[in-house]
């Protein structure tokens, strides 16, 4: 009986410690994620890629994607101004 109570208390403390560590990790990561998002929003040279999945074929042994053409359309970026000679 005492062993069961002791193990329950041990598992409860381990769960509390794990949740606390997870919470601290997320709290430390959120400002960094916000900084990365801001840096990406300020970046003028971004490229948009689009693709279409035409067909997905699944075999009994291995799930494989067959016939997947990826067509990349480059985004027209404005050309930088040249210095006057």
N, C-alpha and C positions, 0 to 999 in steps of 0.2 A: 504494500500500500504506500509506504513512504517512498519507495523507488519510483512509483508512477507519478506521485506528486512532484518529486524532484526532477524527473525527466520532463514533465509538463512545464514546470517553471523554467528549466533550461531551454527548452524549445521556444517558449514565449520570449525569453530574453534574447535569444538568437534572432527571432523574427523582428523584435523591436530594434535591435542593433542593425539588422539588414535594412529595414525600412528607413532608419535614421541616416545610414550611409547613402542610400539611394536618394533621399531627399537633399542631403548636402551636395551630392554630385550634381543633381539637377539644378540646384540653386547656384552652384558655381558655374555651370555651363550656360545658363540662360543669358547672362550679359555677353559672353563671348559669341553666342549664336546671333544675338542682336547686332553686335559689331560686324560680324561677317555679312549679315543681310544688308546692313547699311553700306558696307563697302561694295557689295555687288550692285546695289541700287545706284551708287555714285559712279560706277564703271561705265564709261560711254561705249566701249566696244563690246557689245554683246552679240551673240549669234543665236538665232532661233533655228532649231532643227525640228523637222516634222517627218514622220514615217507612218506607213500604213502596213498593217499585217494583212496579207492576202489569204494565206491558208495555214492552218495548223493541223499537222498530222501526228497522231499518237499511235505508236506501235505497241503491241502487248508487252514487250520486254523493256523498251526504253522510250521515254517521252522525248521526242525530238521535234524541233520546229523545222519544217521543210518549206522551201520556196519563200524566202523572206527577203524580198528586195527592199533595200533602204535607199530612198532617193533623197539626197540632201540638196536643198535649195539654198544657196548662199544668200545671206541678207546683204542688200546693197548699202554699204557704209559710205558716208560722204568722204570724198578725197580731201586730204589735208591741203591747205593753201601753201603754195610755194613762195619762197622769199623772192622779192624783186631783185633783179640783177643790177 
